[in-house]
Amino acid sequence: MHLTETCERNSRNLITQVYTTQGAVPDVKAIEPIQQALVDKGLPPAKHIVDQGYVSAEEMLKSRNQRQIELCGELREDASWQNLAGAGELDDASNV
């Protein structure tokens, strides 16, 4: 379950969106439908603050360019086997 709430200073926090998925669906896949529902309701946030599970470079760009919402959160580290093994990187970029 994904909850969206307001977070204005000096006011009560209100839940503005509830979105549910199956447990195996990555959180990053929820950003587009959550934000689009907020846009459709006339409640798009200027900034959408989320944790790492919801952030990708692609979603940051789509959020800004398609829905005019700044997606704020840390990018996830590359957990691919290539990165973890230190493989697949070029030693000298001049040899490209």
N, C-alpha and C positions, 0 to 999 in steps of 0.2 A: 504494500500500500504506500502511496506517495501522497504526502500532504503538502499543500502550499498555503502559507499564511502571511498575513501582513506583518510588517515589523517596523512601524513608524514610532518614532520617539514620542513619549507622552500620550500614547493612545493604547487602547487594548489591541492585542493581537487577535485577528479573526482568520479562521480557516476559509480560504476562498476557492480551493480546488481539492478534490480527492480523486485520485486515479489509481486503479488497481491493475496489476498484471499477475501472471503466473510467476512463481518464485524463480524459475530459470531464466527469465527475461532480464538482460543486463539493464541497470538503472539508466544508462545513457540512452537507451531506446525509448524512455519515457519522456524525455525533454520535449520533443516536437509535439506530441499530443497534449501534454500539459500546457505548454505555452500557447498552442493554437486554441485550446478551450478558453484560456484566459483572454486572448485577443477577441474571440467570438463573443464573450460575455461583456466586452468593453472594459476589462480589468487588467490590461497588460502592465506588468511592472516595468519600470525603467531599468532596474537591475534585478536579476534573478540569482540569488546566492545559493549555491549548492555544494555538496561535498564531491570528492574526487570521482566517485562512481558515475556521476552524471556528466562529466566533462570530457570532451574530446575537441581537438582543434576544429574538426569539421562542424560539430554542433555549435561551437562558439561563433563560427562564421555564419552558419545558417540562421542562428538566433538573431544575430545583429542585422544581417542583410535582408532576411525574409520577414522577420517579425519585429524588428527594431527594439529588441530586448538585449541588454548586455548580460551575457551569461558569465557569472563570476564564480571562480573556484579554481583549485589547483589541477593542472593536467596530471593525469596518471603517468606513472613511470612505465616504460616499455617492458612488459613482462614476457615478451616473446622468447622462445628458446634461443634464438640467435643472439639477442641482447644479453641474456643471462649467461651464455657461454662465451660472450665476447667475440662471437664469430660474425662474419658478414660485413665487417667494417673495412674501409680502405685505410691502409697505413699511410699512403701518400696521395693526397687528392690531386696532385699534379700528374699522376699516371692515368687519370680518367680519360 
